[in-house]
Amino acid sequence: MRSRGDILHGRPALVIGFGKLGSSIARLLHAKGVQITVHDVDPVRQTQALSQGFTVARDRDAALHGAGLVLCATGAVSLRGEDFSSLRNGAYVATVTSSEDELDLDALPGVYQRTPQGEHVTRYATTGHYFYLLNGGNAVNFLHGASVGPFIFLVQAEILAGVRMLTRGDLGHGMHDVDAADRATIAATWLNYFNR
């Protein structure tokens, strides 16, 4: 967006999905002066968004039409082919997972012409309507090293601890967390290295 001379400050944005990633994005954008509206299908997450001072969309299509920036953070399909026509002209669309997870680009009507507008921006246009897709629909939070920084090592270490748990073979079916002792060791090691 910066490369096109567009700024975030004051721009209305719609964050679709208010889980860990979506709520973090909403807070970050709010700190940059972006007007945030949240859409989530889960009433608990809607309540959390309201309790944190965000507007919660009652009408998803109206929220799409009013947003100059749409960030998809559901881990499921956020925008289907017919949803793209609800976007306001000139809106930017971005994901923090991947295009395969969030965007049904294959269902986008074939009348849209795709034109690269720089390294990470593609303009989709048809008669009377256009929008911009950032990073080809792939996660924008890893562009330019601008997202999680060294915190990604915490995630990777927990993945390795999970692999160790699996290889031991003593886990039953279902979801499991890394045990508290391993998590504390990972955190202490990370702090020792990154918080000098």
SERO-4910 file (N, C-alpha, C, O; in steps of 0.05 Angstrom, whole numbers):
BEGIN
 pado doro    nc1    nc2    nc3   cac1   cac2   cac3    cc1    cc2    cc3    oc1    oc2    oc3
  Met    A     17    -24      0      0      0      0     17     25      0     12     45    -14
  Arg    A     39     24     16     57     47     18     69     52    -10     73     75    -17
  Ser    A     76     31    -24     88     34    -51     69     48    -70     79     59    -90
  Arg    A     44     47    -65     24     60    -82     17     88    -72      0    102    -84
  Gly    A     29     96    -50     23    122    -39     -2    123    -21    -11    144    -14
  Asp    A    -12     99    -14    -35     98      4    -26     94     32     -6     81     37
  Ile    A    -41    105     51    -33    103     79    -56     89     94    -79     89     85
  Leu    A    -49     78    117    -69     64    133    -85     83    151   -109     80    154
  His    A    -72    104    161    -84    121    181   -111    132    171   -112    144    149
  Gly    A   -132    128    186   -158    138    180   -174    121    161   -198    126    156
  Arg    A   -162    100    150   -176     83    131   -194     64    145   -186     52    166
  Pro    A   -219     60    136   -236     40    149   -228     12    140   -223      7    117
  Ala    A   -226     -6    160   -217    -33    154   -237    -53    166   -250    -48    186
  Leu    A   -239    -76    153   -255    -98    162   -236   -121    167   -222   -130    149
  Val    A   -236   -131    192   -221   -155    199   -241   -178    201   -259   -178    218
  Ile    A   -238   -198    184   -256   -221    184   -242   -243    199   -222   -254    191
  Gly    A   -253   -250    222   -242   -270    240   -229   -256    264   -211   -239    260
  Phe    A   -238   -262    288   -227   -249    312   -215   -269    331   -219   -268    355
  Gly    A   -200   -288    319   -185   -307    336   -159   -294    344   -157   -270    346
  Lys    A   -138   -311    348   -112   -301    357   -101   -281    337    -92   -259    344
  Leu    A   -100   -289    311    -89   -271    291   -106   -247    286    -96   -224    285
  Gly    A   -132   -251    282   -150   -229    276   -151   -208    298   -151   -184    292
  Ser    A   -152   -217    323   -153   -198    345   -127   -182    347   -127   -158    353
  Ser    A   -104   -196    342    -78   -182    342    -77   -161    320    -67   -139    324
  Ile    A    -86   -168    297    -86   -150    274   -104   -126    280    -96   -103    274
  Ala    A   -127   -131    291   -146   -109    297   -132    -89    317   -134    -65    313
  Arg    A   -119   -100    337   -106    -82    357    -83    -66    344    -80    -43    349
  Leu    A    -67    -80    328    -45    -67    314    -54    -45    295    -44    -23    296
  Leu    A    -74    -50    280    -85    -30    261    -98     -7    276    -95     16    268
  His    A   -112    -13    298   -124      8    314   -103     27    324   -107     51    325
  Ala    A    -80     16    333    -58     32    343    -47     50    321    -34     70    327
  Lys    A    -51     43    296    -41     59    274    -62     78    263    -59     90    242
  Gly    A    -84     81    278   -105    100    271   -125     90    250   -139    106    237
  Val    A   -126     63    247   -145     52    227   -171     47    242   -172     38    265
  Gln    A   -193     53    228   -220     50    238   -228     20    234   -232     12    211
  Ile    A   -230      5    255   -234    -24    253   -263    -33    257   -276    -24    277
  Thr    A   -272    -49    239   -297    -64    242   -289    -94    241   -272   -102    226
  Val    A   -302   -110    258   -296   -138    260   -320   -154    251   -343   -147    257
  His    A   -315   -176    236   -336   -195    230   -326   -222    239   -304   -231    232
  Asp    A   -342   -236    255   -336   -263    263   -363   -277    266   -383   -265    275
  Val    A   -365   -303    259   -390   -318    261   -395   -327    290   -417   -334    297
  Asp    A   -374   -327    306   -376   -337    334   -386   -314    352   -372   -294    354
  Pro    A   -409   -318    366   -419   -296    383   -400   -290    406   -400   -267    416
  Val    A   -385   -309    416   -366   -304    437   -344   -285    428   -337   -266    441
  Arg    A   -334   -290    404   -313   -272    393   -325   -245    386   -311   -225    389
  Gln    A   -350   -244    377   -362   -218    372   -363   -202    398   -358   -178    399
  Thr    A   -371   -216    420   -372   -203    446   -344   -193    455   -341   -171    466
  Gln    A   -324   -210    450   -296   -202    457   -288   -177    441   -276   -159    453
  Ala    A   -295   -176    416   -288   -153    399   -302   -128    410   -289   -107    412
  Leu    A   -327   -130    416   -342   -107    427   -330    -98    453   -327    -74    458
  Ser    A   -322   -118    471   -311   -111    497   -284    -97    494   -275    -83    513
  Gln    A   -271   -101    471   -245    -88    467   -248    -61    451   -228    -49    443
  Gly    A   -273    -53    447   -278    -27    435   -281    -27    405   -281     -5    393
  Phe    A   -282    -50    392   -285    -51    363   -314    -52    355   -331    -62    370
  Thr    A   -320    -41    332   -346    -44    320   -349    -72    309   -331    -82    297
  Val    A   -372    -85    314   -377   -111    303   -398   -109    281   -420    -98    286
  Ala    A   -392   -119    258   -410   -117    235   -435   -134    239   -434   -158    245
  Arg    A   -458   -121    236   -483   -135    236   -490   -145    208   -502   -166    205
  Asp    A   -481   -130    188   -486   -138    160   -459   -140    146   -445   -120    141
  Arg    A   -451   -165    140   -425   -170    129   -421   -156    102   -400   -145     97
  Asp    A   -441   -157     85   -439   -144     58   -435   -114     61   -419   -102     46
  Ala    A   -450   -102     79   -447    -73     83   -419    -66     93   -407    -47     86
  Ala    A   -409    -83    111   -382    -79    122   -361    -82    100   -342    -67     99
  Leu    A   -365   -102     82   -347   -105     59   -347    -80     42   -326    -71     33
  His    A   -371    -70     36   -373    -47     19   -361    -22     31   -352     -4     16
  Gly    A   -361    -20     57   -351      4     70   -321      4     76   -310     24     83
  Ala    A   -308    -19     73   -280    -22     82   -261    -15     59   -265    -24     36
  Gly    A   -241      0     65   -219      6     46   -197    -15     48   -180    -16     31
  Leu    A   -198    -31     69   -179    -52     73   -194    -75     86   -208    -72    106
  Val    A   -192    -99     74   -204   -123     84   -182   -143     91   -167   -152     73
  Leu    A   -180   -151    116   -160   -170    125   -175   -196    133   -192   -195    151
  Cys    A   -167   -218    121   -180   -244    126   -162   -261    144   -139   -266    138
  Ala    A   -174   -269    166   -158   -284    186   -174   -306    199   -173   -310    223
  Thr    A   -189   -321    183   -206   -342    194   -194   -370    193   -201   -387    209
  Gly    A   -176   -374    174   -166   -401    170   -185   -418    153   -181   -442    149
  Ala    A   -207   -405    145   -227   -418    128   -233   -398    105   -221   -377    104
  Val    A   -252   -405     88   -258   -386     66   -273   -362     77   -295   -364     87
  Ser    A   -260   -339     74   -272   -313     83   -287   -300     61   -309   -289     65
  Leu    A   -276   -300     37   -288   -287     14   -292   -307     -9   -274   -320    -18
  Arg    A   -317   -310    -17   -324   -327    -40   -326   -310    -65   -325   -285    -63
  Gly    A   -329   -322    -87   -329   -308   -113   -349   -285   -113   -342   -263   -123
  Glu    A   -373   -289   -103   -394   -269   -104   -388   -246    -85   -400   -224    -88
  Asp    A   -371   -251    -64   -366   -230    -44   -348   -207    -56   -350   -184    -46
  Phe    A   -332   -213    -75   -314   -193    -86   -328   -169    -98   -318   -147    -97
  Ser    A   -352   -174   -110   -367   -152   -121   -378   -133   -100   -386   -111   -107
  Ser    A   -379   -142    -75   -388   -125    -53   -366   -106    -43   -372    -87    -28
  Leu    A   -341   -111    -51   -319    -94    -42   -322    -66    -54   -331    -62    -76
  Arg    A   -315    -46    -38   -316    -19    -49   -293    -15    -69   -273    -28    -67
  Asn    A   -297      3    -88   -277      8   -108   -251     17    -94   -251     35    -77
  Gly    A   -229      5   -102   -203     12    -92   -196     -1    -66   -175      5    -54
  Ala    A   -213    -19    -56   -207    -33    -31   -183    -51    -34   -178    -62    -56
  Tyr    A   -168    -54    -12   -146    -73    -12   -155    -98      3   -169    -96     23
  Val    A   -148   -122     -7   -155   -147      6   -129   -161     13   -111   -164     -4
  Ala    A   -127   -171     37   -103   -185     46   -111   -208     64   -132   -208     77
  Thr    A    -93   -228     66    -97   -250     84    -73   -253    102    -51   -242     97
  Val    A    -77   -267    124    -55   -273    142    -51   -303    145    -36   -313    161
  Thr    A    -65   -318    127    -60   -347    126    -51   -352     97    -27   -349     92
  Ser    A    -69   -360     80    -61   -364     52    -86   -361     34   -109   -363     44
  Ser    A    -81   -356      9   -104   -352    -10   -121   -377    -11   -145   -376    -14
  Glu    A   -109   -401     -9   -124   -426    -11   -143   -428     13   -165   -439     11
  Asp    A   -134   -418     36   -151   -419     60   -173   -398     60   -196   -404     66
  Glu    A   -166   -374     53   -184   -351     57   -200   -342     33   -222   -332     37
  Leu    A   -189   -344     10   -201   -332    -14   -209   -352    -35   -192   -369    -43
  Asp    A   -233   -352    -44   -242   -369    -66   -238   -355    -92   -257   -347   -106
  Leu    A   -212   -350    -99   -206   -335   -123   -215   -349   -149   -220   -336   -169
  Asp    A   -216   -376   -148   -224   -391   -172   -253   -385   -179   -261   -387   -202
  Ala    A   -270   -377   -159   -298   -371   -164   -302   -342   -171   -325   -334   -177
  Leu    A   -281   -326   -172   -283   -298   -180   -291   -297   -209   -279   -311   -226
  Pro    A   -311   -282   -216   -320   -281   -244   -297   -275   -263   -280   -258   -257
  Gly    A   -297   -289   -286   -275   -286   -305   -274   -259   -318   -255   -253   -333
  Val    A   -293   -241   -313   -293   -215   -326   -272   -197   -313   -267   -175   -323
  Tyr    A   -261   -205   -290   -241   -188   -277   -214   -192   -291   -204   -214   -294
  Gln    A   -202   -169   -298   -175   -169   -310   -155   -166   -287   -160   -149   -269
  Arg    A   -134   -181   -287   -114   -180   -267    -90   -165   -278    -78   -173   -298
  Thr    A    -82   -144   -263    -59   -128   -272    -40   -123   -249    -48   -111   -229
  Pro    A    -15   -133   -251      5   -127   -229      9    -97   -227     11    -82   -246
  Gln    A     10    -88   -201     13    -59   -195     38    -55   -178     40    -36   -163
  Gly    A     57    -72   -181     81    -72   -165     87   -100   -155     74   -119   -164
  Glu    A    107   -102   -138    116   -128   -130     95   -145   -115     94   -169   -119
  His    A     79   -132    -99     60   -148    -82     31   -138    -84     15   -144    -67
  Val    A     25   -125   -106     -3   -114   -109    -13   -122   -137      1   -117   -157
  Thr    A    -37   -133   -138    -50   -140   -163    -77   -126   -164    -93   -128   -145
  Arg    A    -82   -111   -186   -108    -98   -189   -126   -116   -204   -120   -127   -225
  Tyr    A   -150   -121   -192   -171   -136   -205   -192   -116   -214   -203   -101   -197
  Ala    A   -198   -115   -239   -217    -95   -250   -236   -106   -270   -228   -123   -287
  Thr    A   -260    -97   -270   -280   -102   -290   -295    -75   -294   -289    -56   -280
  Thr    A   -313    -74   -312   -328    -49   -317   -341    -39   -292   -358    -52   -281
  Gly    A   -332    -16   -283   -345     -3   -260   -336    -13   -232   -346     -3   -212
  His    A   -318    -32   -231   -309    -43   -205   -280    -51   -206   -271    -64   -225
  Tyr    A   -266    -45   -184   -238    -54   -181   -230    -56   -152   -241    -42   -135
  Phe    A   -212    -74   -146   -200    -76   -120   -171    -86   -123   -163    -95   -144
  Tyr    A   -156    -86   -101   -128    -94   -101   -125   -118    -83   -134   -118    -60
  Leu    A   -111   -138    -93   -104   -161    -77    -74   -159    -70    -57   -156    -87
  Leu    A    -68   -162    -44    -41   -159    -35    -27   -187    -34    -39   -206    -25
  Asn    A     -3   -188    -43     14   -212    -42      1   -236    -55      5   -259    -46
  Gly    A    -14   -232    -76    -26   -254    -90    -46   -270    -73    -54   -292    -81
  Gly    A    -54   -259    -51    -73   -273    -33    -58   -289    -12    -71   -300      6
  Asn    A    -32   -290    -14    -17   -304      7    -12   -286     31    -16   -261     29
  Ala    A     -4   -297     53     -2   -283     78     16   -258     75     39   -260     66
  Val    A      5   -235     83     20   -210     82     37   -206    107     55   -189    107
  Asn    A     31   -221    128     45   -216    153     74   -226    152     89   -222    172
  Phe    A     83   -239    131    110   -248    129    126   -232    108    149   -238    103
  Leu    A    113   -212     95    127   -195     76    147   -177     91    140   -167    113
  His    A    170   -173     80    189   -154     90    197   -160    119    207   -142    133
  Gly    A    193   -185    129    200   -191    156    184   -174    176    193   -169    198
  Ala    A    160   -165    168    146   -145    184    127   -157    204    112   -142    217
  Ser    A    127   -183    209    106   -193    226    116   -201    254    117   -184    272
  Val    A    122   -225    257    126   -236    284    155   -234    294    159   -238    318
  Gly    A    174   -228    276    201   -226    285    211   -251    299    204   -273    291
  Pro    A    227   -248    320    238   -271    334    217   -288    349    223   -309    358
  Phe    A    193   -278    352    172   -293    366    165   -319    351    155   -338    363
  Ile    A    171   -320    325    166   -344    309    182   -368    320    174   -391    318
  Phe    A    205   -362    333    221   -384    344    207   -397    368    212   -421    373
  Leu    A    190   -383    382    174   -395    403    155   -416    391    152   -438    402
  Val    A    142   -408    369    124   -426    356    138   -451    345    129   -473    349
  Gln    A    161   -446    332    176   -468    321    186   -487    343    186   -512    339
  Ala    A    195   -476    365    204   -493    387    181   -510    399    185   -534    405
  Glu    A    157   -499    401    134   -515    410    127   -536    390    118   -558    398
  Ile    A    130   -530    364    125   -551    344    145   -574    348    137   -597    347
  Leu    A    170   -568    352    190   -589    357    183   -605    382    187   -629    383
  Ala    A    175   -591    403    167   -605    428    143   -623    423    142   -645    433
  Gly    A    124   -614    406    101   -631    398    110   -655    383     99   -677    387
  Val    A    129   -652    364    139   -675    349    152   -695    368    148   -719    365
  Arg    A    167   -685    388    179   -703    407    158   -718    422    161   -742    427
  Met    A    136   -705    430    114   -719    444    102   -741    426     96   -763    435
  Leu    A     99   -734    400     87   -754    382    106   -778    378     96   -801    377
  Thr    A    132   -773    376    150   -796    371    153   -814    395    161   -837    392
  Arg    A    147   -804    419    147   -821    442    125   -842    441    127   -864    453
  Gly    A    103   -836    427     82   -855    423     63   -858    446     47   -877    446
  Asp    A     64   -841    466     47   -845    490     22   -826    490     10   -823    511
  Leu    A     16   -814    467     -7   -797    466    -32   -812    455    -30   -828    437
  Gly    A    -54   -806    467    -79   -817    457    -90   -800    434    -78   -780    427
  His    A   -112   -808    423   -124   -792    401   -134   -766    413   -141   -764    436
  Gly    A   -134   -745    396   -144   -719    405   -124   -697    403   -102   -701    393
  Met    A   -131   -674    414   -114   -650    415    -98   -651    441   -108   -658    462
  His    A    -73   -643    438    -55   -642    462    -39   -616    462    -32   -606    441
  Asp    A    -33   -606    485    -16   -583    489     12   -592    497     15   -613    509
  Val    A     31   -576    490     58   -581    501     56   -577    531     44   -558    540
  Asp    A     69   -595    546     66   -592    575     79   -567    586     97   -555    573
  Ala    A     70   -559    609     78   -533    621    108   -531    625    120   -510    622
  Ala    A    121   -553    633    150   -553    638    165   -547    612    184   -532    612
  Asp    A    157   -561    590    170   -556    564    165   -527    555    184   -514    546
  Arg    A    141   -517    559    135   -490    551    152   -470    567    162   -450    556
  Ala    A    155   -475    593    172   -457    610    201   -458    601    214   -437    601
  Thr    A    211   -481    594    239   -484    585    243   -469    559    263   -455    555
  Ile    A    224   -472    541    225   -458    515    226   -428    520    242   -414    508
  Ala    A    207   -418    536    205   -389    541    231   -379    555    240   -358    547
  Ala    A    241   -394    574    266   -385    588    289   -384    569    306   -366    570
  Thr    A    292   -404    551    313   -405    531    311   -381    512    330   -368    506
  Trp    A    286   -376    503    281   -354    485    288   -327    498    302   -311    486
  Leu    A    279   -323    523    285   -298    538    315   -295    541    325   -273    539
  Asn    A    329   -316    548    358   -315    552    372   -305    527    392   -291    528
  Tyr    A    362   -314    504    375   -306    479    366   -279    468    383   -264    459
  Phe    A    340   -273    469    329   -250    456    325   -226    474    320   -204    465
  Asn    A    326   -230    501    321   -208    519    346   -202    535    346   -202    560
  Arg    A    368   -197    521    393   -192    535    395   -163    543    415   -155    555
***
